[in-house]
Amino acid sequence: MLTGSDLLAKVKDLGDVSKSELVRECGYVSEKKDGGDRLNFTAFYEALLEAKGVNLSSGGAAIGKGGRKLSYVAKVQGNGKLLIGKAYTALLDLKVGDEFDIKLGKKAIRLIPVGGSEEDELASDSTQEETSTGNEAEERVLVTA
């Protein structure tokens, strides 16, 4: 079975042939119990996509059943709410009822677990830029289902 650049070259060389012939010529054939040939179209197309740079395997950042990769971007909805999706709460192992203090800075929004240690808060403070203008606000948020 051809893979990578060899597969792409073979497909290009074969040109305008039938799909079955293309799969057969690239080596994606197995033998059935009765002795006939089985064309492995799925394996062929997966190898072709991977050769073209499309990775079908899980990259670690996706959560759920073959879902999209996380973008780490949130948008304010039309009703004014800021939604943090289930995939993000699953990554952080958050449970319904977990509470956070919201700290609004000049360029950041930070969620700090209620009852978290001072070290947690200090660690998050060290990641914020030192350009605070004193107009930070605090509020508490509750994780809901």
Backbone as a chain_set.jsonl record, in Angstrom:
{"seq": "MLTGSDLLAKVKDLGDVSKSELVRECGYVSEKKDGGDRLNFTAFYEALLEAKGVNLSSGGAAIGKGGRKLSYVAKVQGNGKLLIGKAYTALLDLKVGDEFDIKLGKKAIRLIPVGGSEEDELASDSTQEETSTGNEAEERVLVTA", "coords": {"N": [[0.838, -1.18, 0.0], [0.648, 2.102, -0.952], [1.831, 5.194, 0.416], [1.867, 8.64, 1.532], [4.015, 10.822, -0.319], [4.568, 9.055, -2.372], [2.112, 7.849, -2.87], [0.593, 10.066, -3.72], [2.0, 10.695, -6.079], [1.565, 8.385, -7.628], [-1.227, 8.453, -7.949], [-1.448, 10.766, -9.436], [-0.009, 10.008, -11.727], [-1.614, 7.929, -12.736], [-3.849, 9.24, -13.57], [-6.912, 9.744, -15.269], [-8.613, 7.329, -14.324], [-10.802, 4.629, -13.317], [-12.295, 4.65, -10.03], [-12.106, 2.24, -8.655], [-9.992, 0.978, -10.003], [-7.958, 2.753, -9.415], [-7.71, 2.477, -6.604], [-6.949, -0.204, -6.529], [-4.496, -0.192, -7.998], [-2.903, 1.305, -6.328], [-2.476, -0.365, -4.269], [-4.304, -0.964, -2.251], [-5.751, -3.406, -1.506], [-7.247, -6.342, -0.31], [-7.587, -9.825, 0.582], [-10.542, -11.694, 0.341], [-12.432, -14.115, 2.301], [-13.446, -16.014, 0.562], [-11.611, -15.986, -1.436], [-11.697, -13.944, -3.289], [-11.022, -10.507, -4.315], [-10.906, -7.699, -2.128], [-11.539, -4.347, -2.2], [-10.089, -1.747, -0.472], [-11.432, 0.95, 0.095], [-11.856, 2.928, 2.1], [-9.469, 2.927, 3.646], [-7.731, 3.693, 1.628], [-8.666, 6.306, 0.935], [-8.305, 7.605, 3.402], [-5.502, 7.468, 3.627], [-4.836, 8.98, 1.4], [-5.888, 11.507, 2.064], [-4.306, 12.047, 4.315], [-1.812, 12.145, 3.1], [-2.123, 14.456, 1.692], [-2.031, 16.264, 3.693], [-4.116, 16.441, 5.501], [-5.006, 15.695, 8.651], [-6.464, 13.013, 10.18], [-6.427, 11.762, 12.606], [-6.848, 11.872, 16.202], [-5.964, 14.905, 17.675], [-5.556, 15.532, 20.297], [-6.483, 17.961, 21.3], [-9.101, 17.986, 20.768], [-12.351, 17.299, 21.977], [-14.741, 14.899, 22.956], [-16.872, 13.107, 20.696], [-15.185, 12.798, 18.108], [-15.173, 15.517, 17.6], [-14.736, 19.021, 16.686], [-11.593, 20.781, 16.772], [-10.542, 22.659, 19.606], [-10.933, 26.168, 19.696], [-10.208, 28.1, 21.472], [-11.384, 30.557, 21.718], [-13.896, 32.79, 22.649], [-17.16, 34.109, 22.17], [-19.303, 36.906, 22.674], [-22.696, 36.429, 23.138], [-25.853, 37.184, 21.515], [-27.641, 37.792, 23.55], [-26.074, 38.915, 25.437], [-24.6, 37.224, 26.999], [-21.638, 35.441, 27.892], [-20.408, 32.569, 26.731], [-18.867, 29.667, 27.857], [-17.819, 26.785, 26.559], [-18.764, 23.261, 26.901], [-16.636, 21.566, 26.329], [-14.396, 22.972, 27.195], [-14.892, 23.194, 29.947], [-14.79, 20.528, 30.568], [-12.11, 19.939, 30.038], [-10.927, 21.273, 32.157], [-11.934, 19.88, 34.221], [-14.276, 20.735, 35.534], [-17.12, 20.948, 37.635], [-20.712, 20.947, 37.976], [-21.856, 23.62, 39.85], [-19.396, 24.51, 40.748], [-17.604, 27.382, 41.761], [-16.37, 30.614, 40.803], [-14.276, 33.455, 41.141], [-14.522, 36.367, 39.266], [-12.177, 38.284, 37.73], [-11.693, 41.326, 36.358], [-9.496, 42.826, 34.246], [-7.431, 45.271, 32.558], [-6.789, 44.156, 30.074], [-7.635, 41.544, 30.26], [-9.651, 38.765, 31.31], [-10.048, 36.997, 34.177], [-10.661, 33.876, 35.689], [-10.939, 32.766, 38.86], [-10.788, 30.095, 41.029], [-13.16, 29.835, 43.654], [-12.241, 29.731, 46.986], [-9.83, 28.778, 46.336], [-6.28, 28.424, 46.758], [-3.985, 30.955, 47.999], [-1.725, 30.824, 46.509], [-2.628, 29.932, 44.003], [-4.003, 32.203, 43.14], [-1.93, 34.079, 43.147], [-0.279, 32.958, 41.219], [-1.856, 33.259, 38.946], [-1.941, 36.023, 38.913], [0.678, 36.639, 38.234], [0.778, 36.064, 35.573], [-0.597, 38.044, 34.332], [-0.303, 41.146, 32.587], [1.646, 43.912, 33.728], [0.209, 46.27, 33.484], [-1.947, 47.325, 34.793], [-4.685, 49.474, 35.435], [-5.987, 50.114, 37.679], [-8.705, 49.941, 37.478], [-9.893, 47.48, 37.948], [-12.344, 44.966, 38.263], [-14.381, 42.866, 40.305], [-16.277, 39.876, 40.387], [-18.542, 37.189, 41.073], [-18.924, 33.933, 39.69], [-20.948, 31.127, 38.794], [-20.742, 27.754, 37.899], [-22.974, 26.252, 35.753], [-25.27, 23.727, 34.593]], "CA": [[0.0, 0.0, 0.0], [1.422, 3.335, -1.054], [1.461, 6.277, 1.326], [2.625, 9.883, 1.398], [4.301, 11.376, -1.649], [4.47, 7.962, -3.354], [0.694, 7.711, -3.186], [0.196, 11.228, -4.533], [2.619, 10.568, -7.406], [0.882, 7.307, -8.343], [-2.56, 8.945, -8.316], [-1.253, 11.725, -10.528], [0.419, 9.257, -12.918], [-2.72, 7.142, -13.275], [-4.743, 10.172, -14.26], [-8.358, 9.563, -15.284], [-9.024, 5.921, -14.316], [-11.914, 4.415, -12.398], [-11.93, 4.652, -8.607], [-11.705, 0.876, -8.3], [-8.656, 0.749, -10.555], [-7.06, 3.613, -8.658], [-7.483, 1.818, -5.314], [-6.223, -1.449, -6.81], [-3.133, 0.124, -8.434], [-2.155, 1.865, -5.19], [-2.199, -1.46, -3.352], [-5.281, -1.058, -1.174], [-6.525, -4.594, -1.825], [-7.045, -7.477, 0.591], [-8.243, -11.02, 0.066], [-11.718, -12.152, 1.073], [-12.4, -15.524, 2.702], [-13.741, -16.851, -0.6], [-10.514, -15.875, -2.398], [-11.841, -12.756, -4.13], [-10.342, -9.287, -3.856], [-11.68, -6.649, -1.481], [-10.909, -3.042, -2.354], [-10.167, -1.006, 0.783], [-11.617, 2.354, -0.265], [-11.702, 3.798, 3.271], [-8.039, 3.046, 3.955], [-7.127, 4.461, 0.529], [-9.009, 7.721, 1.058], [-7.642, 8.133, 4.594], [-4.089, 7.651, 3.29], [-4.769, 10.079, 0.441], [-6.082, 12.745, 2.819], [-3.125, 12.273, 5.151], [-0.732, 12.537, 2.193], [-2.376, 15.847, 1.31], [-1.868, 17.112, 4.865], [-5.294, 16.458, 6.355], [-4.787, 14.703, 9.693], [-7.739, 12.529, 10.695], [-6.276, 11.22, 13.95], [-7.138, 12.853, 17.245], [-4.803, 15.721, 17.992], [-5.453, 15.796, 21.713], [-7.214, 19.149, 21.696], [-10.516, 17.779, 20.515], [-13.057, 16.621, 23.047], [-16.001, 14.327, 22.532], [-16.895, 12.069, 19.672], [-14.7, 13.282, 16.828], [-15.559, 16.908, 17.427], [-13.751, 19.951, 16.162], [-10.551, 21.201, 17.702], [-10.923, 23.848, 20.352], [-10.35, 27.391, 19.146], [-9.833, 28.946, 22.605], [-11.975, 31.873, 21.482], [-15.297, 32.85, 23.058], [-17.836, 35.298, 21.659], [-20.465, 37.353, 23.423], [-23.898, 36.098, 22.404], [-26.798, 38.272, 21.319], [-28.297, 38.125, 24.814], [-25.072, 39.497, 26.318], [-23.903, 36.21, 27.784], [-20.383, 34.9, 27.396], [-20.534, 31.136, 26.932], [-17.671, 28.832, 27.834], [-18.394, 25.514, 26.182], [-18.592, 22.046, 27.699], [-15.309, 21.009, 26.082], [-13.444, 23.69, 28.046], [-15.127, 22.822, 31.341], [-14.315, 19.147, 30.705], [-10.648, 19.994, 30.12], [-10.558, 21.759, 33.486], [-12.602, 19.003, 35.172], [-15.204, 21.54, 36.317], [-18.384, 20.295, 37.946], [-21.835, 21.851, 38.21], [-21.795, 24.189, 41.183], [-18.093, 25.132, 40.999], [-17.698, 28.838, 41.743], [-15.161, 31.343, 40.461], [-14.256, 34.912, 41.187], [-14.163, 36.945, 37.972], [-11.37, 39.497, 37.877], [-11.603, 42.03, 35.091], [-8.362, 43.722, 34.14], [-7.455, 46.119, 31.364], [-6.743, 43.349, 28.859], [-7.856, 40.135, 30.549], [-10.678, 38.297, 32.223], [-9.499, 35.826, 34.856], [-11.552, 33.125, 36.549], [-10.152, 32.213, 39.954], [-11.683, 29.243, 41.817], [-13.478, 30.289, 45.005], [-11.639, 28.81, 47.939], [-8.502, 28.397, 45.864], [-5.22, 28.912, 47.632], [-3.375, 32.221, 47.595], [-0.732, 30.519, 45.468], [-3.346, 29.91, 42.729], [-4.283, 33.579, 42.749], [-0.659, 34.734, 42.838], [0.199, 32.423, 39.942], [-2.617, 33.892, 37.867], [-1.534, 37.426, 38.877], [1.981, 36.784, 37.581], [0.621, 35.947, 34.12], [-1.2, 39.27, 33.812], [0.647, 42.229, 32.352], [1.719, 44.872, 34.817], [-0.34, 47.528, 32.991], [-3.233, 47.536, 35.424], [-4.994, 50.894, 35.624], [-6.754, 50.291, 38.902], [-10.133, 49.792, 37.26], [-10.24, 46.074, 37.955], [-13.604, 44.681, 38.929], [-14.521, 41.469, 40.701], [-17.621, 39.352, 40.467], [-18.504, 35.742, 41.265], [-19.679, 33.191, 38.687], [-21.274, 29.777, 39.183], [-20.854, 26.853, 36.758], [-24.293, 25.6, 35.689], [-25.379, 22.685, 33.554]], "C": [[0.882, 1.242, 0.0], [0.908, 4.373, -0.063], [2.271, 7.513, 0.974], [2.805, 10.336, -0.036], [4.257, 10.304, -2.732], [3.022, 7.768, -3.807], [0.22, 8.859, -4.071], [0.747, 11.134, -5.952], [1.9, 9.512, -8.241], [-0.498, 7.753, -8.816], [-2.452, 9.916, -9.481], [-0.87, 11.014, -11.827], [-0.735, 8.496, -13.563], [-3.747, 8.012, -13.992], [-6.198, 9.802, -14.125], [-8.724, 8.086, -15.432], [-10.167, 5.782, -13.323], [-11.407, 4.39, -10.956], [-11.439, 3.279, -8.175], [-10.295, 0.586, -8.786], [-7.606, 1.557, -9.799], [-6.701, 2.967, -7.316], [-6.637, 0.567, -5.505], [-4.757, -1.156, -7.15], [-2.273, 0.687, -7.301], [-1.946, 0.838, -4.083], [-3.174, -1.613, -2.21], [-6.278, -2.171, -1.468], [-6.211, -5.655, -0.772], [-7.844, -8.649, 0.043], [-9.411, -11.403, 0.956], [-11.548, -13.617, 1.442], [-12.618, -16.449, 1.509], [-12.686, -16.736, -1.695], [-10.604, -14.664, -3.301], [-11.097, -11.561, -3.53], [-11.332, -8.325, -3.215], [-10.899, -5.35, -1.649], [-11.157, -2.223, -1.09], [-10.229, 0.502, 0.5], [-11.356, 3.29, 0.92], [-10.234, 4.016, 3.599], [-7.327, 3.878, 2.884], [-7.395, 5.959, 0.694], [-8.389, 8.36, 2.299], [-6.16, 8.399, 4.317], [-3.905, 8.822, 2.325], [-4.934, 11.424, 1.148], [-4.863, 13.067, 3.678], [-1.935, 12.711, 4.293], [-0.879, 13.985, 1.744], [-2.33, 16.795, 2.496], [-3.078, 17.231, 5.761], [-5.138, 15.333, 7.36], [-6.123, 14.301, 10.297], [-7.636, 11.99, 12.107], [-6.536, 12.308, 14.97], [-5.869, 13.582, 17.63], [-4.675, 16.055, 19.455], [-6.252, 17.003, 22.164], [-8.703, 19.005, 21.47], [-11.134, 16.981, 21.649], [-14.331, 16.031, 22.459], [-15.819, 13.305, 21.433], [-16.471, 12.652, 18.327], [-15.049, 14.722, 16.56], [-14.447, 17.754, 16.848], [-12.697, 20.238, 17.215], [-11.002, 22.494, 18.379], [-10.21, 25.066, 19.795], [-9.811, 28.312, 20.226], [-10.249, 30.4, 22.369], [-13.429, 31.791, 21.918], [-15.886, 34.152, 22.531], [-19.02, 35.631, 22.54], [-21.689, 37.088, 22.551], [-24.824, 37.304, 22.321], [-27.495, 38.708, 22.595], [-27.321, 38.684, 25.84], [-24.293, 38.5, 27.146], [-22.619, 35.77, 27.088], [-20.379, 33.424, 27.74], [-19.166, 30.472, 26.855], [-18.18, 27.414, 27.641], [-18.022, 24.347, 27.078], [-17.196, 21.457, 27.509], [-14.265, 21.673, 26.977], [-13.634, 23.316, 29.513], [-14.681, 21.382, 31.582], [-12.796, 19.106, 30.815], [-10.178, 20.385, 31.515], [-11.192, 20.929, 34.597], [-13.517, 19.798, 36.106], [-16.513, 20.79, 36.487], [-19.462, 21.357, 38.145], [-21.768, 22.318, 39.659], [-20.44, 24.784, 41.536], [-18.229, 26.641, 40.854], [-16.334, 29.462, 41.478], [-15.353, 32.82, 40.74], [-13.815, 35.383, 39.816], [-13.37, 38.208, 38.248], [-11.208, 40.112, 36.496], [-10.425, 42.988, 35.15], [-8.482, 44.531, 32.872], [-7.542, 45.27, 30.096], [-7.087, 41.886, 29.104], [-9.068, 39.935, 31.437], [-10.107, 37.032, 32.849], [-10.566, 35.2, 35.731], [-10.695, 32.444, 37.603], [-11.09, 31.379, 40.824], [-11.9, 29.817, 43.214], [-12.922, 29.249, 45.966], [-10.292, 28.292, 47.478], [-7.453, 28.999, 46.776], [-4.696, 30.246, 47.127], [-2.36, 32.0, 46.494], [-1.387, 30.5, 44.103], [-3.583, 31.322, 42.229], [-3.003, 34.31, 42.377], [-0.107, 34.249, 41.507], [-0.55, 33.062, 38.788], [-2.272, 35.372, 37.77], [-0.232, 37.6, 38.118], [1.877, 36.661, 36.067], [0.007, 37.191, 33.509], [-0.127, 40.325, 33.626], [0.579, 43.235, 33.491], [1.149, 46.232, 34.415], [-1.702, 47.817, 33.586], [-3.451, 49.025, 35.693], [-5.813, 51.147, 36.872], [-8.252, 50.154, 38.703], [-10.498, 48.317, 37.095], [-11.552, 45.898, 38.698], [-13.635, 43.204, 39.277], [-15.992, 41.103, 40.743], [-17.497, 37.853, 40.629], [-19.395, 35.091, 40.214], [-19.853, 31.757, 39.176], [-21.395, 28.936, 37.931], [-22.2, 26.162, 36.837], [-24.329, 24.624, 34.548], [-25.888, 23.235, 32.257]], "O": [[1.753, 1.4, 0.855], [-0.28, 4.425, 0.251], [3.238, 7.442, 0.216], [1.892, 10.253, -0.857], [3.945, 10.603, -3.885], [2.755, 7.549, -4.989], [-0.479, 8.638, -5.061], [0.051, 11.454, -6.916], [1.653, 9.722, -9.429], [-0.894, 7.468, -9.946], [-3.269, 9.887, -10.402], [-1.35, 11.377, -12.901], [-0.828, 8.423, -14.788], [-4.427, 7.557, -14.911], [-6.686, 9.569, -13.019], [-9.097, 7.638, -16.516], [-10.465, 6.713, -12.575], [-10.228, 4.139, -10.706], [-10.472, 3.166, -7.421], [-9.491, 0.008, -8.054], [-6.491, 1.084, -9.575], [-5.53, 2.916, -6.94], [-5.715, 0.309, -4.731], [-3.866, -1.824, -6.626], [-1.049, 0.554, -7.322], [-1.311, 1.135, -3.072], [-2.883, -2.347, -1.266], [-7.472, -1.931, -1.651], [-5.056, -5.843, -0.392], [-8.675, -8.484, -0.85], [-9.286, -11.433, 2.181], [-10.634, -14.284, 0.957], [-12.046, -17.537, 1.448], [-12.841, -17.321, -2.766], [-9.65, -14.381, -4.026], [-10.613, -11.607, -2.399], [-12.452, -8.156, -3.697], [-9.728, -5.272, -1.277], [-12.303, -2.03, -0.685], [-9.241, 1.223, 0.64], [-10.71, 4.326, 0.762], [-9.8, 5.149, 3.808], [-6.433, 4.667, 3.192], [-6.48, 6.777, 0.605], [-7.991, 9.524, 2.262], [-5.625, 9.43, 4.724], [-2.929, 9.566, 2.424], [-4.202, 12.372, 0.861], [-4.439, 14.22, 3.759], [-1.141, 13.552, 4.715], [0.109, 14.659, 1.452], [-2.562, 17.994, 2.341], [-3.079, 18.037, 6.692], [-5.135, 14.159, 6.99], [-6.834, 15.134, 10.858], [-8.662, 11.777, 12.753], [-6.462, 13.499, 14.668], [-4.832, 12.967, 17.879], [-3.768, 16.797, 19.833], [-6.665, 17.057, 23.323], [-9.484, 19.832, 21.941], [-10.498, 16.088, 22.21], [-14.929, 16.616, 21.556], [-14.748, 12.72, 21.269], [-17.323, 12.966, 17.495], [-15.207, 15.115, 15.404], [-13.356, 17.263, 16.558], [-12.892, 19.97, 18.4], [-11.735, 23.3, 17.807], [-9.026, 25.005, 19.462], [-9.032, 29.218, 19.928], [-9.557, 31.337, 22.768], [-14.121, 30.826, 21.593], [-15.198, 35.171, 22.454], [-19.666, 34.739, 23.09], [-21.724, 37.467, 21.381], [-24.599, 38.318, 22.981], [-27.899, 39.864, 22.717], [-27.695, 38.905, 26.992], [-23.415, 38.887, 27.918], [-22.535, 35.736, 25.86], [-20.349, 33.062, 28.916], [-18.407, 30.689, 25.911], [-18.908, 26.901, 28.491], [-17.103, 24.426, 27.893], [-16.634, 20.901, 28.452], [-13.35, 21.007, 27.463], [-12.658, 23.14, 30.242], [-14.24, 21.049, 32.682], [-12.251, 18.327, 31.597], [-9.159, 19.891, 31.997], [-11.014, 21.229, 35.777], [-13.535, 19.567, 37.315], [-16.956, 20.082, 35.583], [-19.165, 22.514, 38.443], [-21.639, 21.51, 40.578], [-20.334, 25.499, 42.532], [-18.89, 27.125, 39.935], [-15.295, 28.928, 41.867], [-16.448, 33.362, 40.594], [-12.847, 34.864, 39.26], [-13.855, 39.108, 38.934], [-10.655, 39.495, 35.586], [-10.373, 43.863, 36.014], [-9.505, 44.489, 32.189], [-8.268, 45.608, 29.162], [-6.85, 41.055, 28.228], [-9.455, 40.814, 32.207], [-9.725, 36.102, 32.139], [-11.293, 35.903, 36.433], [-9.824, 31.637, 37.277], [-12.092, 31.9, 41.313], [-10.951, 30.234, 43.878], [-13.108, 28.047, 45.782], [-9.678, 27.462, 48.149], [-7.714, 29.973, 47.482], [-4.928, 30.625, 45.979], [-2.15, 32.867, 45.647], [-0.804, 30.985, 43.133], [-3.391, 31.614, 41.049], [-2.979, 35.072, 41.411], [0.468, 35.031, 40.749], [0.049, 33.377, 37.76], [-2.301, 35.938, 36.676], [-0.05, 38.603, 37.428], [2.774, 37.099, 35.347], [0.078, 37.382, 32.295], [0.832, 40.398, 34.394], [-0.458, 43.376, 34.139], [1.572, 47.253, 34.958], [-2.528, 48.479, 32.957], [-2.542, 49.739, 36.116], [-6.28, 52.262, 37.101], [-9.006, 50.243, 39.673], [-11.295, 47.948, 36.232], [-11.828, 46.615, 39.66], [-12.99, 42.389, 38.618], [-16.842, 41.922, 41.093], [-16.437, 37.294, 40.347], [-20.464, 35.602, 39.881], [-18.999, 31.235, 39.892], [-22.073, 29.339, 36.986], [-22.537, 25.557, 37.855], [-23.505, 24.69, 33.636], [-26.036, 22.492, 31.287]]}, "num_chains": 1, "name": "protein.A"}
